[in-house]
Amino acid sequence: MGDDAHHVVAGALSMGVDQRPARLLILGATQGVGQALIAELSKPQWAKDLEVHAVSRQVHTAPARHIIPHQHDLDCGPIAVQADGLISLGPIRYALDHLRSRPPNDPMGAAWALSSASTDFKQDSPDDHERELMASILEDEQSLIATCQARGIVHQLYKTTLLYGGADRNINRVAALIDRLRWVPVIGRGLRSPVHVEDVAQLIITQWDSWRNRNELMSGTWRLQGGNALTYPEFLSAIAQGHGLPLRRVRLPLGVVRLALALAHRVGRLTDIKASMLSRQRQDLVVDDQSARAQLGWRPRRFSPTRDR
């Protein structure tokens, strides 16, 4: 079995009995995975049998008639939309709020939630804020699973390594750092395995289609990483090459770089870089995704970033 996979259960819509389109609610629709989902679900083959409610706090437009955009700040409360399936791409607490707000006869049958594998790496971080954040994410994950189980909702939780592509600007931030520094300090050779947002979107769509058309879905938690692992220096080189940037890597002791960063912070420079980020260059930020490959057909692409992706 997988990280936390349960038995395959029936629970999809019976389109022969209920002829209305299936309703799918996406929270975080303008994030990277959300953009990729909307792009795929906007294709004509989905128009007849699917109604997508795409929620974001940002103003956004619908690329197809069966995609219904909602501008709504979920910090102000859940949106009043009934759906057969829920896809949560933002903070899990928003998905929890939505599920808890629904009446017992709500038709929700399945839920997919995106979370972070950072909880595997940062639970013991020297940064108090990071430790608190990781504890909060883990608590929300467990609450979501318990709520789905109590309501009979089939659920899949995906914990990914670093996301890139679309609206997820993680790799672009690293590229911007490479661009503005004359040289980049390298402290360690920890492994990285970024995940492209389109691969996660395709996995969710495949699982949705399986649930809707074949009446089965496996509940559980899976960790996801990209198609290859790179050392931190290789990771930097791939980003620089993909963005057409010159890169000069300089290997330095951790203590020297920490001191230089502290001095930079005193004069208001490089404030977006935390000391805890430096030591993680030595850490392997990869996961075991073999269960996702075996059970869900997870086949991610190799890391090959470009300026826009």
C-alpha positions as CSV (number, residue, x, y, z in Angstrom):
1,M,0.0,0.0,0.0
2,G,1.0,3.7,-0.2
3,D,2.0,6.2,2.4
4,D,-1.5,5.9,3.9
5,A,-3.7,4.3,1.3
6,H,-7.0,2.6,2.0
7,H,-9.2,0.2,0.1
8,V,-10.7,1.0,-3.3
9,V,-14.3,2.2,-2.7
10,A,-17.3,2.9,-4.9
11,G,-18.8,6.3,-4.7
12,A,-18.9,8.0,-8.1
13,L,-21.9,9.7,-9.7
14,S,-24.4,7.6,-11.5
15,M,-24.8,9.7,-14.6
16,G,-27.6,7.3,-15.9
17,V,-29.8,8.3,-12.9
18,D,-28.8,11.9,-12.6
19,Q,-28.4,13.6,-15.9
20,R,-27.1,16.9,-14.7
21,P,-23.4,17.7,-15.2
22,A,-21.1,16.7,-12.5
23,R,-20.1,19.7,-10.3
24,L,-16.5,20.1,-9.4
25,L,-15.3,22.8,-7.0
26,I,-11.7,24.1,-7.2
27,L,-10.3,26.2,-4.4
28,G,-7.2,28.1,-5.4
29,A,-8.0,28.1,-9.1
30,T,-5.4,30.8,-10.0
31,Q,-2.5,29.0,-8.4
32,G,-0.1,27.0,-10.7
33,V,-1.9,23.6,-10.4
34,G,-5.2,25.4,-10.6
35,Q,-4.2,27.1,-13.8
36,A,-3.2,23.8,-15.3
37,L,-6.4,22.2,-14.2
38,I,-8.6,24.9,-15.7
39,A,-6.6,24.8,-19.0
40,E,-7.2,21.0,-19.3
41,L,-10.8,21.0,-18.1
42,S,-11.7,23.8,-20.5
43,K,-11.3,21.5,-23.5
44,P,-14.5,20.6,-25.4
45,Q,-14.7,17.0,-24.3
46,W,-15.5,18.1,-20.7
47,A,-18.2,20.7,-21.6
48,K,-21.2,18.3,-21.7
49,D,-20.9,16.4,-18.5
50,L,-18.9,18.8,-16.2
51,E,-19.6,22.1,-14.5
52,V,-16.5,23.6,-12.8
53,H,-16.7,26.2,-10.1
54,A,-13.3,27.9,-9.9
55,V,-12.7,29.9,-6.8
56,S,-9.9,32.5,-6.2
57,R,-9.6,35.7,-4.3
58,Q,-8.3,37.2,-7.5
59,V,-10.4,38.4,-10.4
60,H,-10.3,35.8,-13.1
61,T,-12.2,34.9,-16.3
62,A,-13.7,31.7,-17.6
63,P,-12.0,30.2,-20.7
64,A,-15.1,28.1,-21.4
65,R,-18.9,28.3,-20.7
66,H,-18.8,25.3,-18.3
67,I,-16.1,26.9,-16.2
68,I,-17.7,29.3,-13.7
69,P,-15.3,31.7,-12.0
70,H,-15.9,32.9,-8.5
71,Q,-13.9,35.8,-6.9
72,H,-14.2,35.0,-3.2
73,D,-11.8,35.5,-0.2
74,L,-12.0,32.2,1.7
75,D,-10.7,34.0,4.8
76,C,-14.1,35.5,5.0
77,G,-15.8,32.1,5.0
78,P,-16.6,29.2,2.7
79,I,-18.3,29.7,-0.6
80,A,-21.9,28.5,-0.9
81,V,-21.5,26.1,-3.8
82,Q,-22.7,22.5,-3.7
83,A,-20.4,20.1,-5.6
84,D,-19.9,16.4,-6.2
85,G,-16.1,16.7,-5.9
86,L,-13.7,19.2,-4.2
87,I,-10.2,20.0,-5.2
88,S,-8.2,22.0,-2.6
89,L,-5.1,23.7,-3.9
90,G,-4.6,26.3,-1.2
91,P,-4.4,26.1,2.6
92,I,-6.2,22.9,3.7
93,R,-8.1,24.9,6.3
94,Y,-10.3,26.3,3.5
95,A,-11.3,22.8,2.4
96,L,-12.0,22.0,6.0
97,D,-14.2,25.1,6.4
98,H,-16.1,24.2,3.3
99,L,-16.8,20.6,4.3
100,R,-17.8,21.5,7.8
101,S,-20.2,24.1,6.5
102,R,-22.1,21.7,4.3
103,P,-25.3,20.0,5.5
104,P,-25.4,16.2,6.1
105,N,-27.2,15.6,2.7
106,D,-24.5,17.4,0.8
107,P,-23.7,15.5,-2.5
108,M,-19.9,15.7,-2.0
109,G,-18.5,12.3,-2.8
110,A,-14.8,12.8,-3.3
111,A,-12.0,15.3,-2.4
112,W,-8.5,15.9,-3.5
113,A,-6.1,18.1,-1.5
114,L,-2.7,19.4,-2.3
115,S,-0.2,19.8,0.6
116,S,3.5,20.0,1.0
117,A,6.2,17.4,1.7
118,S,8.0,20.2,3.6
119,T,6.5,18.7,6.8
120,D,9.0,15.9,6.3
121,F,11.9,18.2,6.3
122,K,11.1,21.2,8.5
123,Q,9.5,19.8,11.6
124,D,12.8,20.3,13.4
125,S,13.8,23.6,11.8
126,P,15.7,26.0,14.0
127,D,13.2,28.7,12.8
128,D,10.3,28.9,15.3
129,H,7.9,30.1,12.6
130,E,8.7,27.2,10.3
131,R,8.2,24.6,13.0
132,E,4.8,26.2,13.9
133,L,3.8,26.3,10.3
134,M,4.7,22.6,9.8
135,A,2.7,21.6,12.9
136,S,-0.3,23.5,11.7
137,I,-0.2,21.9,8.2
138,L,0.0,18.4,9.8
139,E,-2.9,19.2,12.1
140,D,-5.0,20.4,9.2
141,E,-4.1,17.3,7.1
142,Q,-5.3,15.0,9.9
143,S,-8.4,17.0,10.4
144,L,-9.3,16.9,6.7
145,I,-8.8,13.1,6.6
146,A,-10.9,12.6,9.7
147,T,-13.7,14.8,8.4
148,C,-13.8,13.0,5.1
149,Q,-13.9,9.6,6.8
150,A,-16.7,10.8,9.1
151,R,-18.7,12.0,6.1
152,G,-18.0,9.0,3.9
153,I,-16.0,11.2,1.4
154,V,-13.4,9.4,-0.7
155,H,-10.2,11.5,-0.3
156,Q,-6.7,11.8,-1.7
157,L,-4.0,13.9,-0.2
158,Y,-0.9,14.7,-2.3
159,K,2.3,16.0,-0.5
160,T,4.6,17.4,-3.1
161,T,8.2,18.5,-3.2
162,L,8.9,22.0,-4.7
163,L,6.3,23.0,-7.3
164,Y,7.2,24.9,-10.4
165,G,5.4,26.1,-13.6
166,G,2.5,28.4,-14.2
167,A,1.7,30.8,-11.3
168,D,4.1,28.9,-9.0
169,R,7.1,31.2,-9.0
170,N,9.4,29.2,-6.7
171,I,12.0,28.5,-9.5
172,N,11.7,32.0,-10.8
173,R,12.6,33.4,-7.4
174,V,15.8,31.3,-7.4
175,A,16.5,32.5,-11.0
176,A,16.0,36.1,-9.8
177,L,18.5,35.5,-7.0
178,I,21.0,34.1,-9.4
179,D,20.5,37.1,-11.7
180,R,21.1,39.7,-9.0
181,L,24.1,38.1,-7.3
182,R,27.5,38.1,-8.9
183,W,28.1,34.7,-7.4
184,V,26.0,32.2,-5.6
185,P,27.3,30.5,-2.4
186,V,27.1,26.7,-2.4
187,I,27.1,25.1,1.0
188,G,26.0,21.5,0.3
189,R,24.9,18.9,-2.2
190,G,21.5,18.0,-0.9
191,L,19.1,16.5,-3.5
192,R,16.2,18.3,-5.1
193,S,13.4,16.9,-7.2
194,P,10.9,19.7,-8.3
195,V,7.4,18.8,-9.5
196,H,5.8,20.5,-12.5
197,V,2.2,21.8,-11.8
198,E,0.9,20.3,-15.0
199,D,1.9,16.8,-13.8
200,V,0.0,17.2,-10.6
201,A,-3.1,18.6,-12.5
202,Q,-3.0,15.6,-14.8
203,L,-2.9,13.2,-11.9
204,I,-5.9,14.9,-10.3
205,I,-7.9,14.8,-13.5
206,T,-7.1,11.1,-14.1
207,Q,-8.2,10.3,-10.6
208,W,-11.4,12.4,-10.9
209,D,-12.2,10.6,-14.2
210,S,-11.6,7.2,-12.6
211,W,-14.0,8.0,-9.8
212,R,-16.6,9.5,-12.0
213,N,-16.6,6.9,-14.7
214,R,-15.5,3.7,-13.0
215,N,-17.1,4.1,-9.6
216,E,-13.8,3.6,-7.7
217,L,-11.1,5.6,-6.0
218,M,-8.4,4.8,-3.5
219,S,-8.4,7.0,-0.4
220,G,-5.0,7.8,1.1
221,T,-1.9,10.0,1.3
222,W,0.8,10.0,-1.3
223,R,4.1,11.9,-1.6
224,L,5.1,13.2,-5.0
225,Q,8.4,14.3,-6.5
226,G,9.7,15.0,-10.0
227,G,11.1,12.7,-12.6
228,N,14.7,13.0,-11.5
229,A,16.8,14.1,-8.5
230,L,19.6,16.7,-8.7
231,T,22.2,17.8,-6.3
232,Y,21.8,21.4,-5.2
233,P,24.6,22.6,-7.5
234,E,23.0,20.8,-10.4
235,F,19.7,22.3,-9.4
236,L,21.1,25.8,-9.6
237,S,22.8,25.1,-12.9
238,A,19.6,23.7,-14.5
239,I,17.7,26.9,-13.4
240,A,20.5,29.2,-14.7
241,Q,20.6,27.4,-18.0
242,G,16.8,27.3,-18.4
243,H,16.6,31.1,-17.8
244,G,19.7,31.9,-19.9
245,L,21.6,33.3,-17.0
246,P,25.4,33.1,-16.2
247,L,26.1,31.3,-13.0
248,R,29.2,31.4,-10.8
249,R,29.0,29.0,-8.0
250,V,31.4,29.5,-5.0
251,R,31.6,26.8,-2.4
252,L,31.9,28.2,1.1
253,P,31.6,27.0,4.7
254,L,28.2,27.4,6.3
255,G,29.5,29.6,9.1
256,V,31.0,32.1,6.7
257,V,27.8,32.4,4.7
258,R,25.7,32.8,7.8
259,L,27.8,35.6,9.0
260,A,27.7,37.3,5.7
261,L,23.9,37.0,5.6
262,A,23.6,38.4,9.1
263,L,25.6,41.4,8.1
264,A,23.5,41.8,4.9
265,H,20.3,41.7,7.0
266,R,21.6,44.5,9.3
267,V,21.8,46.8,6.3
268,G,18.5,45.7,4.9
269,R,19.7,43.5,2.1
270,L,18.8,39.9,1.2
271,T,16.0,40.0,3.8
272,D,14.0,37.4,1.8
273,I,16.7,34.8,2.6
274,K,16.6,33.1,6.0
275,A,19.5,31.5,7.7
276,S,17.6,28.2,7.9
277,M,17.5,28.1,4.1
278,L,21.3,27.9,4.0
279,S,21.7,24.8,6.0
280,R,19.0,23.1,3.9
281,Q,21.4,23.1,1.0
282,R,22.9,20.1,2.7
283,Q,19.6,18.4,3.2
284,D,18.0,15.9,0.8
285,L,14.5,17.4,0.0
286,V,13.3,14.3,-1.8
287,V,10.6,11.8,-1.0
288,D,9.7,8.2,-1.8
289,D,7.0,8.3,-4.5
290,Q,7.1,4.7,-5.5
291,S,3.6,4.1,-4.0
292,A,2.2,6.9,-6.1
293,R,3.9,5.4,-9.2
294,A,2.5,1.9,-8.5
295,Q,-1.0,2.8,-7.3
296,L,-1.9,6.0,-9.1
297,G,0.2,5.8,-12.3
298,W,2.3,8.8,-11.3
299,R,4.8,9.6,-14.1
300,P,6.3,13.0,-13.6
301,R,8.6,14.7,-16.1
302,R,12.3,15.4,-15.5
303,F,13.3,18.8,-14.2
304,S,13.9,21.1,-17.2
305,P,12.8,24.7,-16.2
306,T,12.5,27.5,-18.7
307,R,12.0,31.3,-18.2
308,D,8.2,30.9,-18.3
309,R,7.7,27.4,-16.9
